[in-house]
Amino acid sequence: MRKMTENAPAPSATTPSEPGEVALVVSTMAGRLWGNKPLVKQLVELGRPTVVVNQSQAASPIVIPDEVSKAPHIEVLHSQKVGVSNSRNAGIDACVAPWCLLCDDDITLIPEGLNALDARLKNASPRVAVVSTQLMKTTSLPWRNYPDEERLLEGRKAKRAIQHINSMELVVHRHQLNDAGISFNPQFGLGAPPTSGGEEILLMNDVLEKKLAVWMLPIATRIHPEVSSGSKWNEGTAFSQGAVHRKVFRAPLRWALFPWLVLKRWATGATWKSLVAYVKGWAWASRQR
């Protein structure tokens, strides 16, 4: 495959991009998005089709900024369903472009990266249902070591690779997912106790199981400066990871991986409580559909 060399440019909210292959799906809770003024400014000025899903169980309505409510390319959906998986499913269903770039409410966008992504997705293989792009902490500091060349992940051999892909790296093809009957599992993700994550891995696992592919592109599209909820190993993330591993890996591989993963975590300083949580997550997932 052709080597990609796009680097992360500065996020300019005043650089409009023509609506193309990619729309934006933003998940927020209780209107927190409206406090992220740089992102709100970008959503308004970029002109890309945008769906904002606001989850709130409060009795009082959330006041939407005038510049957002008057923007013809932005649709705001209000939902009383909780959980990030429900939010993303609703946003994807309402999306009008082929590709949906997932956004939390605490990020900013890299417009030049979005334009580069548009150009690449026009030539995407019909087998590709999910694309991963690079997530940045700053304009020059990536969240993790990301491949310098594009990669196509498919088949069971890719199940280990998808464990490292963050939900804020995902761009999903709504038609491919709908046709294959794939969506985010509402039992997983923030707001879906007892888990606190893993919904992105299960979605990509379903993509691989349906003989579709995940395409990793070294194009930076989002900046997330905060500490990610899933980046720290604690009892919550341990439970979620145990549940994800149980659902992703098949027997007999799962029985070989289970003790290896527990020992690996122990060797890297995991506490007994977190290891017990991992086992509980594994056991919990074995009872789910």
C-alpha positions as CSV (number, residue, x, y, z in Angstrom):
1,M,0.0,0.0,0.0
2,R,1.1,3.6,-0.6
3,K,2.9,5.2,2.3
4,M,1.1,8.1,3.9
5,T,3.0,11.1,5.3
6,E,0.2,13.4,6.6
7,N,1.3,15.1,9.9
8,A,-1.0,16.8,12.4
9,P,-1.5,20.5,11.5
10,A,-2.8,23.1,13.8
11,P,-6.6,22.9,14.3
12,S,-7.9,26.0,12.6
13,A,-11.6,26.7,13.3
14,T,-11.6,29.3,10.5
15,T,-10.5,26.9,7.7
16,P,-13.8,25.7,6.1
17,S,-13.9,22.3,4.5
18,E,-16.3,21.3,1.7
19,P,-18.8,18.7,2.9
20,G,-17.6,15.5,1.4
21,E,-17.4,11.9,2.4
22,V,-17.3,12.5,6.1
23,A,-19.9,13.8,8.5
24,L,-19.5,14.4,12.2
25,V,-21.3,12.6,15.0
26,V,-20.9,14.2,18.4
27,S,-21.9,12.6,21.7
28,T,-22.5,14.8,24.7
29,M,-24.2,14.6,28.1
30,A,-26.4,17.3,29.7
31,G,-25.2,19.9,27.1
32,R,-21.6,19.8,28.1
33,L,-20.6,20.3,24.4
34,W,-21.7,23.9,24.6
35,G,-18.9,24.6,27.1
36,N,-16.3,23.5,24.6
37,K,-16.3,26.8,22.6
38,P,-13.4,25.9,20.2
39,L,-15.2,22.7,19.1
40,V,-18.6,24.5,18.8
41,K,-17.0,27.2,16.6
42,Q,-15.5,24.5,14.4
43,L,-18.8,22.6,14.0
44,V,-20.5,25.8,12.9
45,E,-17.7,27.1,10.6
46,L,-16.6,23.9,8.9
47,G,-20.0,23.4,7.3
48,R,-19.8,19.6,7.5
49,P,-23.0,17.7,8.1
50,T,-23.1,17.2,11.8
51,V,-25.3,15.3,14.2
52,V,-25.1,16.2,17.9
53,V,-26.7,13.6,20.3
54,N,-27.4,15.2,23.7
55,Q,-28.3,12.7,26.4
56,S,-30.1,14.2,29.4
57,Q,-32.6,13.0,31.9
58,A,-33.0,16.5,33.5
59,A,-36.4,18.0,33.6
60,S,-35.2,21.4,32.4
61,P,-34.4,21.7,28.7
62,I,-30.8,22.3,27.5
63,V,-30.3,25.7,25.9
64,I,-28.6,25.4,22.5
65,P,-26.4,28.3,21.4
66,D,-28.0,30.4,18.6
67,E,-25.2,29.8,16.2
68,V,-25.8,26.1,16.5
69,S,-29.6,26.1,16.3
70,K,-29.5,28.3,13.2
71,A,-26.8,26.3,11.4
72,P,-28.6,24.3,8.7
73,H,-25.9,21.6,8.6
74,I,-26.2,20.8,12.3
75,E,-28.9,18.5,13.7
76,V,-29.3,18.2,17.5
77,L,-31.0,15.1,18.8
78,H,-32.1,14.9,22.5
79,S,-32.3,11.5,24.1
80,Q,-33.1,10.2,27.5
81,K,-31.3,6.9,26.8
82,V,-28.0,6.8,28.7
83,G,-24.7,5.3,27.5
84,V,-22.2,6.3,24.9
85,S,-23.1,3.3,22.7
86,N,-26.8,4.4,22.5
87,S,-25.6,8.0,21.7
88,R,-23.3,6.8,18.9
89,N,-25.9,4.5,17.4
90,A,-28.5,7.3,17.3
91,G,-26.0,9.7,15.7
92,I,-25.0,7.2,13.0
93,D,-28.6,6.4,12.2
94,A,-29.2,10.2,11.6
95,C,-26.0,10.7,9.7
96,V,-26.4,11.9,6.0
97,A,-22.9,11.2,4.7
98,P,-21.4,7.8,4.0
99,W,-18.8,8.1,6.7
100,C,-19.4,9.2,10.3
101,L,-16.4,10.5,12.3
102,L,-17.1,10.0,16.0
103,C,-16.5,12.9,18.4
104,D,-16.6,13.2,22.2
105,D,-17.5,16.6,23.5
106,D,-14.0,17.4,24.9
107,I,-12.0,17.2,21.6
108,T,-11.1,19.6,18.9
109,L,-10.9,18.8,15.2
110,I,-8.1,19.1,12.7
111,P,-9.8,20.5,9.5
112,E,-6.9,19.8,7.2
113,G,-6.9,16.2,8.4
114,L,-10.6,15.9,7.7
115,N,-10.0,17.1,4.1
116,A,-7.2,14.6,3.7
117,L,-9.5,11.9,5.0
118,D,-12.2,12.8,2.5
119,A,-9.8,12.3,-0.3
120,R,-8.6,8.9,0.9
121,L,-12.1,7.6,1.6
122,K,-13.2,8.2,-2.0
123,N,-11.0,5.2,-2.9
124,A,-11.7,3.0,0.1
125,S,-12.2,-0.7,-0.6
126,P,-15.8,-1.8,-0.4
127,R,-14.8,-4.3,2.3
128,V,-13.9,-1.4,4.7
129,A,-16.5,-0.7,7.3
130,V,-14.4,1.1,9.9
131,V,-11.4,3.5,9.5
132,S,-9.0,4.4,12.2
133,T,-7.2,7.8,12.2
134,Q,-4.6,9.2,14.4
135,L,-5.6,10.8,17.7
136,M,-3.4,13.6,19.0
137,K,-2.8,15.1,22.5
138,T,-1.5,18.3,20.9
139,T,-0.9,19.4,17.4
140,S,2.5,17.7,17.6
141,L,2.1,15.0,20.2
142,P,0.3,11.8,19.4
143,W,-1.6,9.7,21.9
144,R,0.2,6.6,21.0
145,N,2.7,5.1,18.5
146,Y,0.6,5.0,15.3
147,P,1.7,3.2,12.1
148,D,3.4,5.4,9.6
149,E,1.9,3.4,6.7
150,E,-1.8,2.5,6.2
151,R,-2.8,-1.0,7.2
152,L,-5.8,-3.2,6.4
153,L,-7.0,-5.3,9.3
154,E,-9.2,-8.3,8.5
155,G,-9.8,-11.8,9.7
156,R,-9.2,-13.4,13.1
157,K,-5.5,-12.5,13.0
158,A,-6.5,-8.8,13.5
159,K,-8.3,-9.4,16.8
160,R,-5.2,-8.5,18.8
161,A,-4.5,-5.4,16.7
162,I,-8.0,-3.9,17.3
163,Q,-7.4,-4.0,21.1
164,H,-5.2,-0.9,20.7
165,I,-7.6,1.3,18.7
166,N,-9.3,4.1,20.6
167,S,-12.9,5.0,20.1
168,M,-11.8,8.6,19.2
169,E,-9.8,7.2,16.3
170,L,-12.9,5.7,14.7
171,V,-14.7,6.6,11.5
172,V,-17.5,4.3,10.5
173,H,-19.4,3.6,7.3
174,R,-23.0,3.7,8.2
175,H,-24.3,1.8,5.2
176,Q,-21.8,-1.1,5.7
177,L,-22.7,-1.3,9.4
178,N,-26.5,-1.2,8.7
179,D,-26.3,-3.7,5.9
180,A,-24.3,-6.1,8.2
181,G,-26.5,-5.5,11.2
182,I,-23.7,-4.1,13.2
183,S,-24.0,-1.4,15.9
184,F,-22.4,-0.4,19.2
185,N,-23.4,-2.8,22.0
186,P,-25.4,-0.8,24.6
187,Q,-24.1,-3.1,27.3
188,F,-20.6,-1.6,26.9
189,G,-19.2,1.9,27.2
190,L,-19.5,4.8,29.6
191,G,-22.9,5.1,31.1
192,A,-23.6,1.4,30.7
193,P,-22.8,-0.3,34.1
194,P,-21.1,-2.5,35.0
195,T,-18.7,-1.8,32.1
196,S,-16.9,1.5,31.4
197,G,-15.6,1.0,27.9
198,G,-14.8,-1.6,25.2
199,E,-17.7,-0.7,22.9
200,E,-15.4,0.2,20.1
201,I,-13.5,-3.1,20.2
202,L,-16.7,-5.1,20.1
203,L,-17.9,-3.1,17.1
204,M,-14.6,-3.8,15.2
205,N,-14.8,-7.4,16.2
206,D,-18.2,-7.7,14.7
207,V,-16.8,-6.1,11.5
208,L,-14.1,-8.7,11.3
209,E,-16.6,-11.5,12.0
210,K,-18.7,-10.3,9.1
211,K,-15.6,-10.6,6.7
212,L,-15.3,-6.8,6.6
213,A,-12.2,-4.8,7.3
214,V,-10.7,-2.0,9.5
215,W,-8.5,0.4,7.6
216,M,-5.8,2.3,9.6
217,L,-4.8,5.6,8.0
218,P,-2.0,7.7,9.5
219,I,-4.0,10.9,9.2
220,A,-4.6,13.1,12.3
221,T,-8.2,14.3,12.6
222,R,-8.9,14.9,16.3
223,I,-7.1,16.3,19.4
224,H,-8.0,15.0,22.8
225,P,-5.8,16.8,25.4
226,E,-7.5,15.3,28.5
227,V,-6.8,11.9,30.1
228,S,-8.9,9.3,28.4
229,S,-11.4,7.4,30.6
230,G,-10.1,4.1,29.3
231,S,-6.3,4.9,29.4
232,K,-5.8,4.1,33.1
233,W,-5.9,0.5,34.4
234,N,-8.3,0.5,37.4
235,E,-11.1,-1.8,38.6
236,G,-13.6,-0.3,36.1
237,T,-11.4,-0.6,33.0
238,A,-10.2,-4.1,34.2
239,F,-13.8,-5.3,34.4
240,S,-14.5,-4.0,30.9
241,Q,-11.3,-5.5,29.4
242,G,-12.0,-8.9,30.9
243,A,-15.6,-8.7,29.4
244,V,-14.2,-7.7,26.0
245,H,-11.6,-10.4,25.9
246,R,-14.2,-13.0,26.8
247,K,-16.5,-11.9,24.0
248,V,-13.8,-11.4,21.3
249,F,-11.5,-14.4,21.6
250,R,-12.8,-17.8,20.8
251,A,-12.1,-21.1,22.5
252,P,-9.6,-22.6,22.8
253,L,-7.5,-19.4,22.3
254,R,-9.4,-17.6,25.0
255,W,-8.4,-20.2,27.6
256,A,-4.8,-19.8,26.6
257,L,-5.0,-16.0,26.7
258,F,-6.8,-15.7,30.0
259,P,-3.9,-16.8,32.3
260,W,-1.3,-15.0,30.1
261,L,-3.2,-11.7,30.2
262,V,-3.7,-11.9,34.0
263,L,0.0,-12.7,34.5
264,K,1.0,-9.9,32.2
265,R,-1.1,-7.4,34.1
266,W,0.3,-8.6,37.4
267,A,3.9,-8.3,36.1
268,T,3.2,-4.6,35.2
269,G,2.0,-3.7,38.6
270,A,-1.8,-4.4,38.6
271,T,-3.4,-4.7,42.1
272,W,-5.2,-7.8,43.3
273,K,-8.5,-5.8,43.2
274,S,-8.1,-4.9,39.5
275,L,-7.2,-8.5,38.7
276,V,-10.3,-9.8,40.5
277,A,-12.3,-7.2,38.5
278,Y,-10.8,-8.5,35.3
279,V,-11.9,-12.0,36.2
280,K,-15.4,-10.8,37.2
281,G,-15.7,-9.0,33.8
282,W,-14.7,-12.2,32.1
283,A,-17.4,-14.2,34.0
284,W,-20.0,-11.5,33.5
285,A,-19.5,-11.5,29.7
286,S,-19.8,-15.3,29.6
287,R,-23.4,-14.9,30.8
288,Q,-24.4,-12.3,28.2
289,R,-25.7,-12.9,24.8
